[in-house]
Structure formats: structure tokens, C-alpha cells
Amino acid sequence: MRTSPTVAVARVELRRFVNQRENIFFSFVMPLLLVFVIGLQFGAGAVETRVLLVGESSQLREDLAGELTAAEVSVVDHRSALAQLARGRADLAVIVDDAAAAAYEESSPAPVELEIVRGSGANVLLADQEVGSALRTLAQHRAQLGLLTAAGAGRSEAEAALAAAEEVAPPVTVAVTDPEETADAFAGISGFDLGASSQLLLFVFLSSLTGASTFIDARRNRTISRILAAPVSARQLASGQVLGRWTIAMVQGILIIIAARLIFGVDWGNPLLTVLVLAVFGLTAAGAALVMGALISSEGAATGAGIGIGLVLAALGGCMLPLDLFTGTLRTVAHVTPHAWAYEAFAAIQRHDAGLLDVLPQVGVLAGFAVIAVTIGTLAVRRSLSRPL
């Protein structure tokens, strides 16, 4: 079967990409490593504190563990507690010795002294606040119990009265208002979900731009001249280059989507819409790579410019700091990048189960970016063929 010139040029581009082994690491392995790091920083498990309780079984230890509902509580011995704190596996340890346990169970208002050993992790302050709040609750309960027993009630009678009062009294609720609605923007997703979509956009575009150096190398080695010696037009050459880079972007993106789903449990939402957004974004990246390959005459300069431009656009488009945290003006400026539109499309699909009509504006804008980039790239290729390197 006869292969069209466009497909033949795309096949050459794919072969050149595969032959450079470092592309495999930077295109497929590095994005997943960053997804893992970002997931640890912003994931739901990253804000859960780890508190260790040290001491023999006592009422104080059991009550304290019952109050620490927001933390991961473990009962260990003193040596193990110090080892875990030193290795960063726990945030804080509470030493409940026999004297403190005995004082807590007495009816007299004798002070209960506890030793607290803090770690050096990022959640130490949060763990300290949680333990302090739990201890204040226990102290209040102990003071109430002491007042009732001082008034002549028996200890069991006083505890029953306090339990009955807690059931009758209305619970205290705290309403948290987010004026910028950032909490709603991140509701229902984990840090892995957030990191996967942003790193997908960053690396698909970055890999495409840095791949422009292969086109420059082909021009320098006269591979392009030999291709044009065959019945291949400049438009077919440009189309083949775009098709090759777009295929690489799609393979890279789909592999990242699948790996992030299997390894980190990332919820991408509707898979067909996710691939659609990836397709138009990848076409934009392929067109931008064609423009850069045609305008720059040095492989090193193209690689450096590709990395610089790719990182700047990614940062401005919400791939390093979530777009939802941008201020109003900066968020408006961010929409000059295709990354911002793709970010919003992925966010709607992942977080709000958006359908095609919901993301149609973002897809339409991305398609416009793609048409402009491919058109400019095709014109630039035609001009570049007439000037020697």
C-alpha cells in the first residue's frame, strides 16, 4: 500500500523521537514522579496528623485517644515513639505516665502533668493544636466532674448527669465561609487528581516544544531537502511534522492518564472528554513546536527556548500553582495561554462531572489556538526552506 507523504513524514518524526532514549524518561517517567510529589503535598492524607500515645492502659489515655478523632493515633512504647519522631513518621508524642493517669482519676483538683515531645515535620503545629484542644476538653470535663462531686454527688452519679446533659444540650457548630470559594473549587478531589492534570499539561507542551530541535537537526543534515526532492510539498512536510508531534503528545498524555489512574487512583472523570481536551491541547503544542522549529536555527537554542517558554506558560496557566488560587487580574492574564483553558476543562470534568456542552467553550478556544499555531507554523516552514542554516 502506498503511504501518503504526510504520514511518511510523521513516521520519520516518531522514529527520531524513539531513538533518543532520554525522551522516554522526561516524557513518561518524570511527570509521574511529579504527580507523586504533588499528591503528597496536597493530598488528603498529607494533612492528617500522626499522634503517638505512650504509657500503660489508663482512663486518661483512652479518653485522650477518643478526643483525637481528626488525627491518626497509635499507642507505642517510649523508645519507639522517639524513633518515629526522629524519622519523621509521627508529628507528636504524648507521654501518659502513671502519676498523670492516677491524678486524672482522682476527684481532687490536683494538676495533671503530661510530657509532650514534638517532631520536626510540617504538621507539628497542627498536631499540637489538636492535642491542646483535646486536653482542654478533658480538663473541662474533669472540672465539671469535680464540682458535682464537691457538691455531694457520687462519681458515677456525676458522670451520668454529665452524659445526660451532653445529650440534651445543643451541639456547638462552626460555619466556615470561604469568600473566594476556593474550598468548593477543590472539593471532592485529592492532591493526586490535582497534580496529575497539571503535570499532564506541563509535560505534553514542554516535550513538544523541546522536540522542535529534531526538525532543526533534520534541516541541518539535509534530511528535509531529501524529503522535498520526492513529490512532497512544503504543506505536506509541515502537516507530517504536526502529525508526528501530535501523535507523540497523544501517546504521552494517554500513558500518563492510564498510569496515574492505576498507580495513584486519579479520577479523570469522563474518559472521552478527557481525551478530547488532550487532543486539541496536543495539537496546539504540536503547532507551537512547528513554529519554533522553523524560526530557530540552532538545536541548543531551540531546546533552551522550549524549556523556558514551556515553563513560563505552564506557570502562568495554572500548572504549578492551581489556577483557582490566582487573583482576578492574574487569572484573566492567564487565559492568554492554552494551559489555562485546558486546566479549566480538566477541572470541570474531574470535579463537577461536566459534559461536552459544559467544556465546549474551552475546547473551542483550544481548537482556535491549534488552528493559529499550525497555520503560523506552516507559513514559517515555507519561509525556512528558502534560507540556509
Salt bridges, closest charged atoms under 4 A:
GLU13 OE2 - ARG245 NH1 3.11
GLU62 OE2 - ARG61 NH2 3.13
ASP91 OD1 - ARG50 NH2 3.74
ASP128 OD2 - ARG118 NH2 3.19
GLU159 OE2 - ARG155 NE 3.57
ASP217 OD2 - ARG16 NH2 2.61
GLU299 OE2 - ARG220 NE 3.40
ASP324 OD1 - ARG351 NH1 3.29
GLU344 OE2 - ARG331 NH2 3.74
GLU344 OE2 - HIS335 NE2 2.73
